[in-house]
Amino acid sequence: MYKTFGFRDDKYLGKVGITEFSIPKSGSYAYLLGNFNAFNEGSFRMKEKGDRWYIRVELPEGVWYYTFSVDGKEVLDPENPNKKHFRRLSYKAEREANVARIFSDEEIYHFPALTYLYSFGDYTYIRLRALKGIVKRVFLVEEKSWEMRKKAHDELFDYFEVRLPKKENLHYYFRVQTDEDTLEYGDFDVDLGKQEEKYPLPSWLLNRVFYQIMPDRFFNGNPENDPNGRIDLGSISHYGGDLEGVIQKIEYLTELGVNALYLTPIFESMTYHGYDIVDYYHVAQKFGGDKAFEKLVQKLKKEDIKLVLDGVFHHTSFFHPYFQDVVKNGKNSRYKNFYRITGFPVAPKRFLDILYSDLPWHEKYKRLKSLRWNYESFYSVWLMPRLNHDSKEVKEFIKDVMEYWIKKGADGWRLDVAHGVPPEVWKEIKETLPGDAYLVGEVMDDARLWLFNKFHGTMNYPLYEAILRFFVTREINAEQFLNWLELLSVYYGPAEYAMYNFLDNHDVDRMLSLLEDKRKYLCALVFLFTYKGIPSIYYGDEIGMENIEAPFMERSRAPMEWDSKKWDSDILSVVKELIKLRKSSKALQIGAFKPLQFQEGLLLYERTHRDEKLLIGINYSDNYGSIKKLPDEVLLGNLDGIALKPFSFFVGHSS
């Protein structure tokens, strides 16, 4: 069941409900799962109270979806009959989930929290939320009266917004018209300078375009590093790419125009992908070791290319020395509280006999999957034992590793399975790191609990979900797509400008393969680069690489194609132009977003900053699309009179 024990005004999110979730006790451990943590174990571990498991979480007002996990098995809340089918394309989630309705009974609400009042670029944004359907018109009354537009709606609320020229101070209230009455709401006096202090961003971030590389799959710069004869778990082989290969391709990256790199894990591990780290303090020898990293950092700094590393702190490798100490010494191990151990020995004799047998690794891996072990792990994969984030030593370990590599030259971290680590852990760690280090969490669903004082941004899976539903499955139209965008803007406030936006990455299918049409892919690319947030390219996107025949997750991880005769020159040309435009345009980096025409498959919107105004049109339909406003000059794409051809686009200057 769930119960709300009151509400408070949060300085970032506005009104949040102090909500207790509980379930009759069974099993040896339990977790709360929900769309607030992408239904992932690890982050919200429940405690015992009498004959129940329970946990308290502060959730913003709204409708949330949840289940529980008991001993690793997902279960519904037997005491809440309110259930709904929950589906997310973005991380392939489909399940029955319970519904929690968090509402304070306050029909009209505003508080100068960061998502309700903030300045960004040249504008100040003010929002008000109202119970769905009760408010007809809203006016912000400051020096004069400003009518607020209805920006978005969700399952419970309508949200209204007004955008003003940037203010230093605001003294204001709201005049609200309902069917029955007109009322005045609030009396607020706010210093906008103090608002900005709540959420400082790295100074270098907003003009960056990221390029994601899986080092093993990019380029082999030194065959002497190749992991021949090394243990390779599972059936997926190393391809030999390394950091020296990245160094040798820096000229390619500068010609492309990208100015930030995100590398998937580069530390010692047993697999090609590196998400099973054995040594956090050394670059894997198969990638060239620490000296290659030092050389890479020097080269990138010379070209003003920022470097973000992938931090895996939800779990370690089974073969990490700390976990091996637990395997060897059991209850007497000094690291027994470093992991989520459920019993001793952590790996039974049958398990270890197979692990250290002479069987081929692919056969070992297959047999080990069918056995039981006595520790929690990442998605029940034996190779990846889960860390105990309640442990002070674990938190100090994470801080130390992150600080170590920032001192070595990294400019930030992408945190793997961030939604599987308690948010308060990230808050504590963020406070210790340099303010100019970009922290982006892998949070695969609603990211509100993970922003501001935890991460600057997250991998924007909710935006990716909207992109999939509009551009790929076509299950929402332009009007619904716009509401999705505007709702994310309401939820995230200024953080949406620091979100890591993508069309694909190493965990999902390549967008070009999903769309099966270059015209459609270019339309999606134009949206990515002209919308709010930090755009990223997954290696090979720029030359038209597609999925390969392989198991899921491996489909998008083919080695980079370096034969230029096989490149798609049209895609490469458009990508280069979009990168160039994004890096030079303050309107795209920090400007306001103004929707002009969102109808069926037609998107027309402006991005504005000071005297710069860009007009973007995308016709994502089989028919010609007539647009209501024409650009003064077309910079990219083309128009046919006042119309856009099917599956075409333009970007232009506007007055």
C-alpha positions in Angstrom: 0.0 0.0 0.0 1.0 3.6 -0.1 0.1 6.5 2.2 1.0 10.2 2.0 2.0 11.7 5.4 1.9 15.3 4.4 3.4 17.7 1.8 6.2 20.2 1.7 7.5 22.8 -0.8 10.7 21.7 -2.3 13.1 24.4 -3.6 13.6 22.5 -6.8 10.4 20.6 -7.6 7.6 22.5 -5.8 5.1 20.5 -3.8 6.2 17.0 -2.9 4.3 14.3 -1.1 6.0 12.5 1.8 4.8 9.0 0.8 5.3 5.7 2.5 5.2 2.5 0.4 4.8 -0.8 2.2 4.1 -4.5 1.6 3.6 -7.5 3.9 7.0 -8.9 4.8 8.3 -12.0 2.9 11.7 -13.0 1.6 15.0 -11.7 2.8 15.1 -8.2 1.1 12.8 -5.9 -0.8 13.0 -2.8 -3.1 10.5 -0.2 -4.2 10.4 0.0 -8.0 8.7 2.6 -10.2 8.9 5.0 -13.1 10.9 7.3 -10.7 13.8 4.8 -10.9 13.0 2.9 -14.2 11.7 -0.1 -12.2 15.3 -0.8 -11.1 16.5 -2.5 -7.9 19.2 -0.8 -5.9 18.1 2.7 -5.2 15.1 2.4 -2.9 15.8 -0.5 -0.6 13.1 -1.1 1.9 13.4 -1.5 5.7 11.7 -3.8 8.1 8.9 -2.5 10.4 7.1 -5.2 12.3 5.7 -7.6 9.8 6.1 -5.3 6.8 8.7 -3.9 4.4 8.5 -0.1 4.1 10.2 3.0 2.7 9.4 6.7 2.5 10.0 8.7 -0.7 9.3 12.3 -1.5 7.5 12.4 -4.8 6.3 15.5 -6.8 2.5 15.7 -7.0 1.1 13.6 -9.8 0.4 10.1 -10.9 3.2 7.6 -10.4 3.6 3.9 -11.3 5.2 1.4 -9.0 5.7 -2.3 -8.0 8.0 -4.1 -5.5 10.8 -6.5 -5.8 11.2 -9.2 -3.2 14.3 -11.4 -3.3 14.8 -10.3 -6.9 11.3 -11.1 -8.0 8.9 -8.3 -9.1 5.5 -8.3 -7.4 2.5 -6.0 -7.4 1.1 -4.3 -4.4 -1.6 -6.7 -3.1 -3.3 -3.9 -1.1 -3.7 -1.5 -4.0 -6.3 -2.5 -6.5 -5.5 0.4 -8.8 -3.4 -1.0 -11.6 -2.5 0.0 -15.1 -0.6 -1.4 -18.0 2.8 0.4 -18.1 4.8 0.6 -21.3 8.0 2.3 -22.2 9.6 1.8 -25.7 12.8 3.6 -24.7 14.0 0.9 -22.3 11.7 -2.0 -23.4 9.6 -2.0 -20.3 6.1 -3.5 -20.3 4.3 -4.7 -17.1 1.3 -4.3 -15.0 2.0 -1.7 -12.3 0.2 -0.1 -9.4 -0.9 3.5 -9.6 -0.1 6.0 -6.8 -1.9 9.3 -7.0 0.0 12.0 -5.0 -2.1 15.1 -4.6 -2.4 17.7 -1.8 -5.9 18.7 -2.7 -4.6 22.2 -3.5 -6.4 23.0 -6.7 -4.1 25.9 -7.7 -0.5 25.9 -6.9 2.7 28.0 -7.3 5.9 28.2 -5.3 9.1 29.8 -6.4 10.8 26.4 -6.8 13.3 26.1 -9.6 10.9 24.3 -11.9 8.3 27.0 -11.3 10.4 30.1 -11.6 13.8 30.5 -13.2 15.8 32.6 -15.7 17.7 31.1 -18.6 19.3 32.9 -21.5 17.4 36.2 -22.0 14.1 35.2 -20.4 12.5 34.5 -17.0 9.9 31.7 -16.9 7.0 31.6 -14.4 4.6 28.6 -14.1 1.4 27.8 -12.3 -0.3 24.4 -12.0 -4.0 23.8 -11.6 -6.2 20.8 -11.2 -7.0 19.6 -14.7 -9.9 21.5 -16.3 -10.8 24.0 -13.6 -8.9 27.1 -14.8 -9.9 29.0 -17.9 -7.4 31.8 -17.9 -4.5 32.9 -15.8 -2.7 36.3 -15.6 0.6 37.0 -13.9 0.3 40.4 -12.3 3.7 42.1 -11.9 4.3 45.7 -13.1 1.5 44.9 -15.5 -0.7 42.0 -16.3 0.6 39.2 -18.5 -1.7 36.4 -19.7 -0.2 32.9 -19.2 -0.5 30.3 -21.9 -1.6 26.8 -21.2 1.7 25.0 -21.7 1.0 21.3 -21.0 -1.1 18.8 -19.2 -0.6 15.5 -17.5 -3.0 13.0 -15.9 -3.8 15.3 -13.0 -2.9 18.9 -13.8 -2.8 21.7 -16.4 0.3 23.8 -16.4 0.4 27.5 -17.4 3.5 29.6 -18.3 4.5 33.1 -19.1 7.9 34.1 -20.4 9.2 37.6 -19.6 12.3 39.5 -20.5 15.0 38.4 -18.0 14.3 39.9 -14.5 16.6 40.4 -11.5 13.7 40.6 -9.0 10.1 39.8 -9.2 7.1 40.8 -7.0 4.0 39.2 -8.4 0.7 37.4 -7.8 -1.7 35.5 -10.1 -5.3 36.4 -11.2 -7.1 33.1 -11.9 -10.3 32.8 -13.8 -12.5 29.7 -13.3 -16.0 28.9 -14.5 -17.3 30.2 -11.2 -15.1 33.0 -10.0 -12.0 35.1 -10.5 -9.5 35.0 -7.6 -6.1 36.3 -6.7 -3.5 33.8 -5.7 -0.3 34.5 -3.9 2.1 37.3 -3.1 5.6 36.4 -4.1 8.8 38.4 -3.9 11.8 36.6 -5.4 15.5 37.4 -6.0 16.3 35.7 -9.4 20.0 35.8 -8.6 19.5 33.5 -5.7 17.4 31.2 -8.0 20.3 30.9 -10.3 22.6 29.9 -7.5 20.4 26.8 -6.9 21.6 25.2 -10.1 25.0 26.3 -11.4 26.1 24.6 -14.6 29.7 23.8 -15.8 30.9 26.9 -17.7 31.8 24.9 -20.8 28.7 22.8 -21.3 26.1 24.5 -23.3 28.0 24.9 -26.6 29.0 21.3 -26.8 28.1 18.5 -29.2 28.9 15.0 -27.8 30.2 12.0 -29.7 29.9 8.6 -28.0 32.6 6.0 -28.5 32.8 2.4 -27.5 36.6 2.2 -27.5 36.8 -1.5 -28.5 34.5 -0.9 -31.5 36.1 2.4 -32.8 39.6 2.0 -34.2 42.6 -0.3 -33.5 45.5 2.1 -33.0 47.9 -0.4 -31.6 47.4 -4.2 -32.4 50.0 -5.0 -29.7 47.2 -4.2 -27.2 44.8 -6.7 -28.7 43.4 -9.0 -26.0 44.3 -12.3 -27.8 44.4 -15.0 -25.2 42.6 -12.9 -22.6 39.4 -14.1 -20.9 36.4 -13.0 -22.9 33.2 -13.7 -21.0 30.2 -14.8 -23.0 30.2 -15.2 -26.8 30.9 -11.6 -27.8 34.5 -11.0 -28.9 36.9 -8.1 -28.5 37.6 -6.2 -31.7 40.8 -4.5 -30.7 39.8 -0.8 -30.6 41.8 1.3 -28.1 42.5 4.8 -26.9 45.4 5.0 -29.3 42.8 4.5 -32.0 40.8 7.4 -30.6 43.9 9.5 -30.6 44.7 8.7 -34.2 41.1 9.7 -35.2 41.0 13.1 -33.4 41.5 14.8 -36.8 38.4 13.0 -38.0 36.4 14.2 -35.0 37.6 17.8 -35.4 36.6 17.7 -39.1 33.2 16.4 -38.1 33.0 19.3 -35.6 32.2 17.5 -32.3 33.8 19.1 -29.2 33.0 16.6 -26.4 33.6 12.9 -26.1 31.8 10.3 -24.0 33.7 7.1 -23.7 32.1 3.9 -22.4 34.2 2.3 -19.6 37.9 2.3 -20.2 39.1 0.6 -17.0 40.4 -2.9 -16.5 37.6 -5.5 -17.0 37.0 -9.0 -18.4 34.6 -8.0 -21.2 34.9 -5.8 -24.3 32.3 -3.4 -23.1 33.9 -2.8 -19.7 30.8 -2.6 -17.5 32.3 -5.2 -15.2 35.2 -3.3 -13.7 38.1 -5.1 -12.1 40.4 -2.1 -11.4 38.9 1.4 -11.2 42.3 3.1 -11.0 43.9 1.9 -14.2 43.0 2.1 -17.9 42.7 -1.4 -19.3 45.9 -2.6 -21.0 43.7 -3.7 -24.0 42.9 0.0 -24.4 46.5 1.1 -24.1 46.8 1.6 -20.4 47.4 4.8 -18.4 49.9 6.3 -20.7 47.5 6.2 -23.6 45.0 8.0 -21.4 47.5 10.7 -20.6 48.3 11.2 -24.3 44.6 11.3 -25.1 43.9 13.9 -22.5 46.7 16.1 -23.9 45.5 15.8 -27.5 41.9 16.5 -26.5 42.7 19.6 -24.5 44.8 20.9 -27.4 41.7 20.7 -29.6 39.3 21.9 -26.8 37.4 18.6 -26.8 35.9 17.8 -23.4 36.1 14.2 -22.1 33.4 12.5 -20.1 34.1 9.0 -18.7 31.6 6.2 -17.9 31.4 5.5 -14.1 30.1 2.1 -13.1 29.2 2.3 -9.4 26.1 0.3 -9.2 28.1 -2.9 -9.2 31.7 -4.2 -9.8 33.0 -7.2 -11.5 32.9 -10.6 -9.7 36.6 -10.6 -10.3 37.2 -7.3 -8.5 39.8 -7.9 -5.7 37.3 -6.7 -3.1 34.6 -9.3 -4.2 37.3 -11.9 -4.6 38.2 -11.3 -1.0 34.6 -12.0 0.0 34.5 -15.2 -2.1 37.7 -16.4 -0.4 37.2 -15.2 3.2 33.4 -15.1 3.5 32.2 -13.7 6.9 35.8 -12.8 7.8 36.3 -10.6 4.7 36.9 -7.0 5.4 34.8 -6.2 2.3 31.7 -8.3 3.3 29.7 -5.0 3.9 30.9 -3.6 0.6 28.4 -5.7 -1.3 24.8 -6.8 -0.9 25.5 -10.3 0.4 22.5 -12.6 1.1 24.4 -15.5 2.5 27.7 -17.3 2.8 29.5 -18.7 1.0 28.6 -16.1 -1.7 29.6 -18.5 -4.4 28.8 -22.2 -3.6 31.4 -24.9 -4.4 29.5 -26.1 -7.5 29.6 -22.5 -8.8 33.4 -22.2 -8.2 34.1 -25.6 -9.7 32.6 -24.6 -13.0 34.1 -21.1 -12.9 37.6 -22.5 -12.5 37.2 -25.5 -14.7 38.9 -26.1 -18.1 35.6 -25.6 -20.0 35.5 -22.9 -22.7 34.4 -19.5 -21.4 31.1 -19.5 -23.3 30.2 -22.9 -21.8 31.1 -21.8 -18.3 29.0 -18.6 -18.7 26.0 -20.6 -19.9 26.2 -23.1 -17.0 26.8 -20.4 -14.3 23.7 -18.6 -15.4 21.6 -21.6 -14.3 23.0 -21.7 -10.8 22.2 -19.8 -7.6 24.5 -17.5 -5.8 24.3 -15.6 -2.5 24.6 -11.9 -3.5 22.5 -9.3 -5.3 23.7 -8.5 -8.8 22.9 -6.3 -11.7 19.8 -7.8 -13.5 20.7 -11.2 -11.9 24.0 -11.4 -13.9 26.4 -13.3 -11.7 29.4 -11.3 -13.1 28.2 -8.0 -11.7 27.7 -8.1 -7.9 25.8 -5.1 -6.5 27.5 -2.6 -4.2 26.0 -1.8 -0.8 25.4 2.0 -1.1 24.5 2.2 2.6 28.2 1.6 3.3 30.3 4.7 4.1 33.3 2.9 2.6 31.4 2.4 -0.7 30.5 6.1 -0.9 34.1 7.1 -0.1 35.3 4.7 -2.7 33.0 6.2 -5.4 34.1 9.8 -4.5 37.7 8.8 -4.6 37.5 7.2 -8.0 35.6 10.1 -9.5 38.0 12.7 -8.0 41.0 10.7 -9.1 40.1 10.7 -12.8 39.0 14.3 -12.8 42.4 15.2 -11.5 43.9 13.1 -14.3 42.1 15.2 -16.9 38.5 14.0 -17.2 35.9 16.8 -17.5 32.9 14.9 -16.2 31.2 11.6 -15.6 28.3 9.7 -17.2 27.1 7.4 -14.3 25.9 4.0 -15.3 22.7 2.6 -13.8 22.4 5.9 -11.9 18.8 5.1 -11.1 19.9 2.0 -9.3 21.9 4.0 -6.7 20.1 6.0 -4.0 19.7 9.6 -5.0 21.1 10.8 -1.7 24.4 9.1 -2.5 24.7 11.1 -5.7 23.8 14.3 -3.8 26.6 13.7 -1.3 29.1 12.9 -4.0 28.2 15.9 -6.2 28.9 18.2 -3.3 32.5 17.0 -3.2 33.3 17.3 -6.9 34.5 20.4 -8.8 31.6 22.5 -10.1 32.9 22.4 -13.6 32.7 18.6 -13.9 29.6 17.7 -15.9 27.6 14.9 -14.1 25.0 13.1 -16.2 23.2 10.1 -14.9 21.8 7.1 -16.7 18.2 7.5 -15.6 15.9 5.7 -18.0 12.6 7.3 -17.0 11.2 10.3 -15.1 14.4 12.0 -13.8 13.0 14.6 -11.4 14.3 12.9 -8.3 17.8 12.8 -9.8 18.3 16.4 -11.0 19.7 19.7 -9.7 21.6 18.7 -6.6 22.4 15.1 -7.8 23.1 15.5 -11.5 23.3 18.5 -13.9 21.4 16.3 -16.4 20.5 12.8 -17.3 20.4 10.7 -20.4 17.1 12.0 -21.7 15.2 8.8 -22.1 11.8 10.5 -21.7 12.6 12.7 -24.7 13.8 9.6 -26.5 10.5 7.9 -25.7 8.6 10.8 -27.3 11.0 10.6 -30.3 10.2 6.9 -30.7 6.5 7.4 -30.5 6.4 10.3 -32.9 9.2 9.5 -35.4 9.3 5.7 -35.3 6.0 4.1 -34.2 3.8 7.1 -35.3 1.5 6.4 -32.4 1.4 10.1 -31.3 0.8 13.1 -33.6 2.5 16.5 -33.6 0.0 17.9 -31.0 0.7 15.1 -28.6 4.4 15.3 -29.3 4.4 18.9 -28.4 2.5 18.3 -25.1 5.2 15.7 -24.3 8.0 18.2 -24.9 6.3 20.9 -22.9 5.5 18.5 -20.0 9.2 17.6 -19.8 9.9 21.3 -19.8 7.6 21.7 -16.8 9.1 18.8 -15.0 12.7 19.7 -15.5 12.8 23.5 -15.7 16.3 24.8 -16.5 17.7 21.3 -16.3 16.3 20.5 -19.7 19.1 22.6 -21.2 21.7 20.3 -19.7 20.1 17.0 -20.6 22.1 14.6 -22.7 19.9 14.1 -25.7 20.3 11.2 -28.2 18.7 9.3 -31.1 20.5 6.1 -30.1 23.3 4.8 -28.0 25.1 1.5 -27.2 22.0 0.1 -25.3 19.4 0.7 -28.0 18.9 0.1 -31.7 20.3 2.6 -34.2 17.7 5.1 -35.3 18.4 4.7 -39.0 17.6 1.0 -38.7 14.3 1.7 -36.9 13.2 4.3 -39.4 14.5 2.5 -42.6 14.3 5.7 -44.5 17.1 8.3 -44.7 14.6 11.2 -45.1 13.0 10.3 -41.9 16.3 9.9 -40.1 17.4 13.4 -41.2 14.2 14.9 -39.9 14.8 13.3 -36.5 18.4 14.6 -36.6 17.3 18.1 -37.3 14.9 18.0 -34.3 17.7 16.6 -32.0 20.0 19.4 -32.9 17.5 22.3 -32.8 15.7 21.3 -29.6 16.7 22.2 -26.0 19.5 20.1 -24.4 22.9 18.8 -25.3 22.9 16.8 -28.6 25.0 13.7 -29.0 26.0 11.4 -31.8 26.7 7.7 -31.3 29.7 6.7 -33.3 28.8 5.9 -36.9 25.5 7.7 -36.8 27.1 10.4 -38.9 27.9 8.1 -41.8 24.7 6.1 -41.8 25.7 3.0 -39.9 22.8 0.6 -39.1 22.2 -2.4 -36.9 23.8 -5.7 -37.6 22.4 -9.2 -37.2 23.1 -9.9 -33.5 21.4 -10.3 -30.2 19.7 -7.2 -28.7 22.2 -4.6 -27.4 24.8 -6.0 -29.7 22.9 -5.0 -32.9 24.1 -1.4 -32.5 27.7 -2.2 -31.5 29.3 -3.1 -34.9 32.9 -1.8 -35.4 33.1 1.7 -36.8 33.2 1.6 -40.6 36.3 3.4 -41.8 35.9 2.7 -45.5 34.7 6.1 -46.7 33.3 4.5 -49.9 30.7 2.9 -47.7 29.7 6.1 -45.9 26.4 7.9 -46.6 27.7 11.3 -47.8 24.2 12.9 -47.6 23.9 12.1 -43.9 27.5 13.1 -43.2 27.0 16.5 -44.9 23.8 17.3 -42.9 25.4 16.2 -39.6 28.4 18.4 -40.2 26.1 21.4 -41.0 24.0 20.7 -37.9 27.0 20.5 -35.7 28.4 23.7 -37.1 25.1 25.5 -36.6 24.6 24.2 -33.1 28.1 25.3 -32.0 27.6 28.8 -33.4 24.0 29.5 -32.4 23.2 30.9 -28.9 19.5 30.6 -29.9 19.9 26.8 -30.1 22.2 26.5 -27.0 20.3 28.7 -24.5 17.4 30.2 -26.4 13.7 30.0 -25.8 11.5 27.4 -27.6 8.4 28.8 -29.2 6.0 26.4 -30.9 4.2 27.9 -33.9 2.5 25.0 -35.7 2.2 21.4 -34.4 -0.4 19.7 -36.5 -0.5 16.0 -37.5 3.0 15.4 -38.8 4.1 19.1 -39.1 6.4 20.7 -36.6 7.2 24.5 -36.9 9.0 26.3 -34.1 11.3 29.1 -33.3 14.4 29.2 -31.1 15.2 32.8 -30.0 18.0 34.6 -28.1 18.4 38.4 -28.2 18.5 39.4 -31.9 19.0 35.8 -33.2 15.9 33.9 -34.2 15.9 30.6 -36.0 12.8 29.0 -37.6 12.7 25.2 -37.9 10.2 23.3 -39.9 9.9 19.5 -40.1 7.2 17.8 -42.2 7.0 14.3 -41.0 4.2 13.0 -43.2 3.4 11.6 -46.6 1.7 14.8 -47.7 3.0 18.3 -48.5 2.8 20.6 -45.4 1.9 24.2 -45.7 3.6 26.4 -43.1 2.2 29.6 -41.6 5.5 31.4 -41.3 8.4 31.5 -43.8 12.1 32.0 -43.0 14.0 35.1 -44.3 16.8 32.9 -45.3 17.1 29.1 -45.4 20.4 27.8 -43.9 19.7 24.1 -44.2 17.1 22.0 -46.1 14.7 23.6 -48.5 11.2 24.8 -49.0 8.9 24.4 -52.0 7.2 27.8 -52.0 5.2 27.9 -48.7 5.2 24.1 -48.4 7.5 21.4 -47.1 7.8 18.2 -49.2 6.9 14.9 -47.4 9.6 14.0 -44.9 11.7 17.1 -45.3 12.9 20.0 -43.2 14.4 23.4 -43.2 16.3 25.6 -40.7 16.4 29.3 -41.4 16.8 32.8 -40.1 13.6 34.5 -39.1 12.5 38.0 -38.2 
